[in-house]
Amino acid sequence: GEKDSSLAHIQRGLDIADSLSVERMYGYMSLGEYYFRESDWPEAINYFRLSLSQAEGVNSIAQCDLLYEIGKVHLEDKQLDSALVYFDEGENSAKKFGSEETVGKIRVCRAQDLYQKGSSTEAQATIEHALNAPQTATVLSG
C-alpha cells in the first residue's frame, strides 16, 4: 500500500543518488525517519548511523541532527542511558557548530528522559533551560 510505495520511492531516490554520485546521507536519513515512524527502532538506528557515517567531516549541522535523531530513537525505545549518550554528543556538537535549534530539541528530549526516570523537578528545570535556547519555541509548537 502507501507504506510500500513510500519505501519504494526512497529506495529509488537512493539508486538515483548513487548513479549521480550524490551523497547518500539524506536517503539514509529518510529511511531512518521512515522506520522511526514505523516504530522499528533497530532499522531506524541502522539508517541514522549510516547517514551519520556519510555526514561526518562533510556536513556538521546534519551530523548534530543525526546524533539527536539516534538519541530520540533510544529514548522512544526506553534505552534512556543510550539516549543520554547521543544527546550529550549531539548537544556538544550543536554548540560547537552553532546549531541552536538542535540544542533546543535535545534539551526538550533530555527533559522527557528525566521525566521518564522520575525526576520531574529536574525535567522542569531542563525545559526552562531549553526555552532559553533560540528556536526552541518553534520546536515546541511545531
N, C-alpha and C positions, 0 to 999 in steps of 0.2 A: 504494500500500500504506500502511503505517503512517506513513512519512515524509510522504507526500502528505496524509494525514489530520491529522498534527501541524501541518503548514504551513497547512492549511485552517482549523484551529481558531485558530491565531494570527491569521490574516488576518481571520477572523470577529470575534475579540476586538477588533482594531483598528477594524473597522467599527462595532461596538457602542460603543467608546470615543469614536469620532467623534460618534456620534449623541447621546451623553450629555455631550459637551464635556469628557471626561476627558483628562488628559494622554496623549499617545501615547508618552511616554518608555518605559514598561515594555513596550509592544508592540514598539517598535523594538528594545529590549534583548533581548527574547525571540527576535526574528528574528535578531539578531546572534549570540546563543548557538546557535541552530539551525544557521546557516551555519558557525559555528566548528566544531561537531561534525561537519559535513559536509566540513570542510577546504576550504571555499570562501572563501578569505581576502578577496578583493575585496568580496564581498557582506557578509561579517561586518563588515568595516571600515565599509562604507557604512551599515549599520544601526546599528552602535555610534555612528558620528558623528551620524546623525540623532537618536538617543536623547540623545547629549551636547548637541546643539543645543536639545533640549527641556528638559534639566536645568539648563543654565546660568542662574544667577541665581535658580533656583527650588529645586533640591534639591542642596545642596552635597555631601552624602555620596554620592549617586548619581553626581555629576559625578566624584568621586575614583575610584569603582569603574569608571566607563566609561573613564577615562584608562588605568587598569590593564588593562582588557579590550582596548583598542586596542593597547596595548603588547604584550600577550600574543599577539595575532594576528600582529603584526610579528615577534615572537620565533619563533613557530611557522613563519612564512614565511621565516625566516632573514634578515630585514631588521633586523639587530642594531642598527645606528645609529638607525633609526627607533624601534625598541623602546625604546632608552635615552632618547630624547627624551620619549616618553609616560610612561615610568616616572619620569623626573625630575619632570615636571609633576604627575603623579599623586601622587607621594610628597610633594612640597611642598604640594599642596592638601590631602592627607590629614592632614598635620601641622597645617596651619592650621585645619582644621575638626575635628580630634580624632578622626579615623578610624584608630585604632591597628591594627585588623585589616587595613585596606588597606595601611598602611605595611608590615606584616609580609609580606603577599602580594607586594608589589612587591619587597621585599628578596630574597625567595626567587627570584623571576624574574630579578632582577639577577644573582644567583649563577649561574643557568642560562646567562644571556647571557655572563658572564665565562668560564665553563667552556667554552662553545662556541667562544669566541675563543682558548682555550688558556691562560688564566690560572687554573690550578687553585688556586694558593695564595691568590690574591685572591678566588676564588669561595668557598673555605673560610672566609676571614675574613668575607665578606659573609653567609654562612649563620650564622656565630656571632653576627654583629651582628643578623641577623633574629631569631634566637632570643631576643634581649633585648627584642624588641617584644612588648607584651601581645597575646594572642590568636594568636600565630604557631604555637604548639604545636597549636592546633586546626586551623589551615590545613595544617600539615604532615601531621597524622594523618588529616585528613578528605579 
